[in-house]
Every structure is written in structure tokens, then in C-alpha cells.
Amino acid sequence: MSDTAREEIHVPAASRAYDVICGRGILGELGERVRGLVGGTTVLIVSDSHVWPLYGERVADSLRSAGFAINIFVFAAGEAQKNLQTYGTCLEVMAQSGLTRDDVVVALGGGVVGDLAGFAAATYMRGITVVQVPTSLLAMVDSSVGGKTAVDLQGGKNLAGAFLQPALVMEDVDTLATLSPALLQDAFGEIIKHGVLAGPDLFNAVARDPVTRAVAGASDCTALDFGRMVSLVAENVRVKRDVVVADERERGLRQTLNLGHTIGHAIEAASHYALGHGSCVAAGLAILSKGATALGLTPAPVTRAIVRCIDAYGLPTTTNVPAEAIIARLRADKKRHGSTVNAVIVRFLGEVEVVPMDVDRFAELVRAGLAA
Ligand SMILES: NC(=O)c1ccc[n+]([C@@H]2O[C@H](COP(=O)([O-])OP(=O)(O)OC[C@H]3O[C@@H](n4cnc5c(N)ncnc54)[C@H](O)[C@@H]3O)[C@@H](O)[C@H]2O)c1
């Protein structure tokens, strides 16, 4: 993987085509870019209490210079705020700001801000333009691209949501300098998953590249190799782009992005969200692969490569959540899906398949994966 100053990735989604701009120090270009996209006069910047003090003024200045009137909605950082109450307040602020259908919401922050601001934009006046400005590695490689927006309900994560493709995604990797190293490392759960989906080239680049590995182990994000981050992030955006463009509304192929997530979500819930999402996905992917090998579905060398890679990034390859707790969650989910689970099975690196599997058979896979 080489160093690049900037990459622009076009996402030709059926409902709305857009560009993802990935580069260094590009926050200042936001205003001009947005000006070229919409006819409106007003922007609502949605951000959280960690990100706004760091990057808010830079983003607001850029938008102001491009002639926009700026309104701001900043909420307390954290997943706990991705709820109906914050969403409702955001909608009220949009109305008070006089936003019309020609105006824009700019989501400045991690996946929580992106999901919440995106859902508010999807529903305000039946849908207005949203621009994503992701500042966490997870949001850059995953949540800001593809148009899924949501808030959590007491009944579960992301249960209220909508699809709304952004009009633009501006990814300034320099903002990663202020991210906590633990969050940076956690995002590699999704990056390794993307490698498995994409095939040996990206997988091996992630698995073997010492610079990339050093990134995940960084104790201080200000020392990151930012040029390398541009290419790494852009590669991941391309993987996600290719899947979501083929299946925007998750009717088929997009389900492959859930690789490792069925088991990962169960671990996440059982650990009461103490363990990061990427770490849970990594553990889910490792357990799934080991279990699928035991059942003769995934070749053993493929599973070994996946587990070795996850381990090399310091992410978990198993869990101490008991098998029965994971299986109980699957059975609860069965109410929603009938008697089968859509298991995403790795055939080879770059070749995964959605296999409808009886819940009892999937439970067998989980037990085998945890025992291996
Ligand atoms: N829509 C999708 O397709 C999709 C995909 C994956 C995950 N998600 C969602 O994304 C969320 C997780 O995203 P996340 O990990 O970014 O969480 P997050 O938004 O909570 O960000 C993590 C923490 O990092 C802080 N932060 C973000 N950028 C920073 C920066 N540059 N400097 C300093 N601090 C910074 C935030 O304030 C927060 O405290 C979850 O709610 C998940 O459901 C959505």
C-alpha cells in the first residue's frame, strides 16, 4: 500500500451518486464543495462535545466563507446519546434554524454523529441533504459511506433508521491525530473484515504491512503515518462502495458486510458495550471462521490466516461470553428472521456467501468456534 496525498472515490449509488474525498488538511475545502452541490443558504452543523471544540470552528469558517449561514447542534459525546431524545432535539433545532429542503446538514464527528445527523436529515421535511465529515477511523472506513442512518431504541441498537445517501463525504485523515489510540485500534476489526471481503491483495496488505500494523498499535495518534492512512482509508471506502452500489438497500450482497456481526453483536450486547464494536466484530469473525472450519465450510488455512491477522492487531480472537449466552441472543433474533440465520460464510479470501442456516446448526457452529 503506497502513500497518497489525496484520493477521490466516486460512489454511483442508484438513489444518489456522490464523491468521497479522502486526504490531508482538507476541512477548509468543505465550504466550496458544499456550495457546488446545493442551492440553499443555511447549514446546520451537527457534532458532539469532543469533536466540536477540536474541528468545529474550522468547518464553520469554511462554510461561512462560502456564503452559508451557520447553525450548530452539539450533543454530549457517546453512544448513549444516539437516542430518540437527541434525535428529537436535533429536528427541533433544524426547524428553529429555518432549514428548508434546499439546505444542508453537515455531520462532523464519529459514527454516532453521522448516524444521528443522517437520520435527522432523512426525516426532516421527508429528507434534506446531508454531508458526512467523519473524524473517527471507523466512521471514515465504514459508517459514513453507504447511507445507513439510525438511532438506538431501548429495545436495541439502530432499530429506528432510514437509508439516506450523503451528497458528499469529506474525510480529513489529519483529524485522526486527536483520536484515542484504543479507538483507532478498534476500527481495525472492520478493516480486517473488509480485507477478507476484498480478497488476498487488501487482506495481505493489512495482514503483512508493518506500517499498517504499527498504526493499529500506536500509542499516540499524532505520530501516525498520515500519507499511509489516506491510502488505507481509501482502499476500505472502495470495498464498501463496491458492495453498497450493487445492493443499496441490503436485499442481498450488502448482507456480506455483516460478516462476523451476528456473533459480534451478541458479544457486544453481552459485554454491555464495554468492548468496542470493532473488537466484537473481530472476535465474531474469528469464532465464525473457526466454527465454519469445524463444520467443513471454510478451509482451515483461510481461518488460520484470519485468526493470525486479528491476533497481530491485538484484537480478540475469542470471547469469554458463554456460548449459550450468544446462542440465546440468536434464538431471540429468530423471532424476527424465522427459523434461519443468514450466516455469512468465508469460502476463500475475497469469496464469501450468505448461507441461510437453521438456528440449531448455527448454534453448533458457535459452540465449535468457541471450542477451537
Ligand atoms: N451507518 C453505518 O453504516 C454504520 C456502520 C458502522 C457503525 N455505525 C455506528 O457508528 C457508531 C460508532 O462509531 P464511532 O466508533 O466513530 O463512535 P463515536 O462516534 O462515539 O466516536 C467515538 C469517540 O471518539 C470521539 N471522536 C471522534 N472523532 C474524534 C477525533 N478526530 N478526535 C477526538 N475524538 C474523536 C467521539 O467524540 C467519541 O467520544 C455506532 O453507533 C455504530 O452503530 C454505523
The ligand as an SDF file (V2000), in Angstrom:
LIG
                    3D

 44 48  0  0  0  0  0  0  0  0999 V2000
  -24.2440    3.6800    9.4190 N   0  0  0  0  0  0  0  0  0  0  0  0
  -23.4450    2.6530    9.3110 C   0  0  0  0  0  0  0  0  0  0  0  0
  -23.3270    2.0250    8.2480 O   0  0  0  0  0  0  0  0  0  0  0  0
  -22.6140    2.2520   10.4810 C   0  0  0  0  0  0  0  0  0  0  0  0
  -21.5890    1.3070   10.3370 C   0  0  0  0  0  0  0  0  0  0  0  0
  -20.7950    1.0040   11.4370 C   0  0  0  0  0  0  0  0  0  0  0  0
  -21.0300    1.6290   12.6570 C   0  0  0  0  0  0  0  0  0  0  0  0
  -22.0390    2.5360   12.7670 N   0  0  0  0  0  0  0  0  0  0  0  0
  -22.2990    3.2290   14.0290 C   0  0  0  0  0  0  0  0  0  0  0  0
  -21.1560    4.0240   14.3400 O   0  0  0  0  0  0  0  0  0  0  0  0
  -21.1030    4.2300   15.7560 C   0  0  0  0  0  0  0  0  0  0  0  0
  -19.6830    4.0260   16.2070 C   0  0  0  0  0  0  0  0  0  0  0  0
  -18.8590    4.9860   15.5740 O   0  0  0  0  0  0  0  0  0  0  0  0
  -17.5470    5.5510   16.2820 P   0  0  0  0  0  0  0  0  0  0  0  0
  -16.6920    4.4170   16.7170 O   0  0  0  0  0  0  0  0  0  0  0  0
  -16.9830    6.5890   15.4160 O   0  0  0  0  0  0  0  0  0  0  0  0
  -18.1380    6.1280   17.6340 O   0  0  0  0  0  0  0  0  0  0  0  0
  -18.3430    7.6490   18.1490 P   0  0  0  0  0  0  0  0  0  0  0  0
  -18.9870    8.4790   17.1690 O   0  0  0  0  0  0  0  0  0  0  0  0
  -18.9460    7.5200   19.5010 O   0  0  0  0  0  0  0  0  0  0  0  0
  -16.8490    8.1420   18.3030 O   0  0  0  0  0  0  0  0  0  0  0  0
  -16.0360    7.5430   19.2930 C   0  0  0  0  0  0  0  0  0  0  0  0
  -15.4670    8.5970   20.2450 C   0  0  0  0  0  0  0  0  0  0  0  0
  -14.4240    9.2880   19.5650 O   0  0  0  0  0  0  0  0  0  0  0  0
  -14.6500   10.6900   19.6100 C   0  0  0  0  0  0  0  0  0  0  0  0
  -14.0510   11.2190   18.3960 N   0  0  0  0  0  0  0  0  0  0  0  0
  -14.4560   11.0250   17.1190 C   0  0  0  0  0  0  0  0  0  0  0  0
  -13.5790   11.5860   16.2680 N   0  0  0  0  0  0  0  0  0  0  0  0
  -12.6100   12.1540   17.0320 C   0  0  0  0  0  0  0  0  0  0  0  0
  -11.4090   12.8630   16.7450 C   0  0  0  0  0  0  0  0  0  0  0  0
  -10.9950   13.0790   15.4960 N   0  0  0  0  0  0  0  0  0  0  0  0
  -10.6720   13.3100   17.7820 N   0  0  0  0  0  0  0  0  0  0  0  0
  -11.0440   13.0620   19.0670 C   0  0  0  0  0  0  0  0  0  0  0  0
  -12.1450   12.3770   19.4030 N   0  0  0  0  0  0  0  0  0  0  0  0
  -12.9060   11.9200   18.3930 C   0  0  0  0  0  0  0  0  0  0  0  0
  -16.1340   10.8490   19.7540 C   0  0  0  0  0  0  0  0  0  0  0  0
  -16.4720   12.0670   20.3220 O   0  0  0  0  0  0  0  0  0  0  0  0
  -16.4700    9.6690   20.6670 C   0  0  0  0  0  0  0  0  0  0  0  0
  -16.1980   10.0010   22.0030 O   0  0  0  0  0  0  0  0  0  0  0  0
  -22.0850    3.2580   16.3510 C   0  0  0  0  0  0  0  0  0  0  0  0
  -23.2120    3.9660   16.7870 O   0  0  0  0  0  0  0  0  0  0  0  0
  -22.4400    2.3210   15.2230 C   0  0  0  0  0  0  0  0  0  0  0  0
  -23.7640    1.8150   15.3130 O   0  0  0  0  0  0  0  0  0  0  0  0
  -22.8230    2.8570   11.7060 C   0  0  0  0  0  0  0  0  0  0  0  0
  1  2  1  0
  2  3  2  0
  2  4  1  0
  4  5  1  0
  4 44  2  0
  5  6  2  0
  6  7  1  0
  7  8  2  0
  8  9  1  0
  8 44  1  0
  9 10  1  0
  9 42  1  0
 10 11  1  0
 11 12  1  0
 11 40  1  0
 12 13  1  0
 13 14  1  0
 14 15  2  0
 14 16  1  0
 14 17  1  0
 17 18  1  0
 18 19  2  0
 18 20  1  0
 18 21  1  0
 21 22  1  0
 22 23  1  0
 23 24  1  0
 23 38  1  0
 24 25  1  0
 25 26  1  0
 25 36  1  0
 26 27  1  0
 26 35  1  0
 27 28  2  0
 28 29  1  0
 29 30  1  0
 29 35  2  0
 30 31  1  0
 30 32  2  0
 32 33  1  0
 33 34  2  0
 34 35  1  0
 36 37  1  0
 36 38  1  0
 38 39  1  0
 40 41  1  0
 40 42  1  0
 42 43  1  0
M  CHG  2   8   1  16  -1
M  END
$$$$
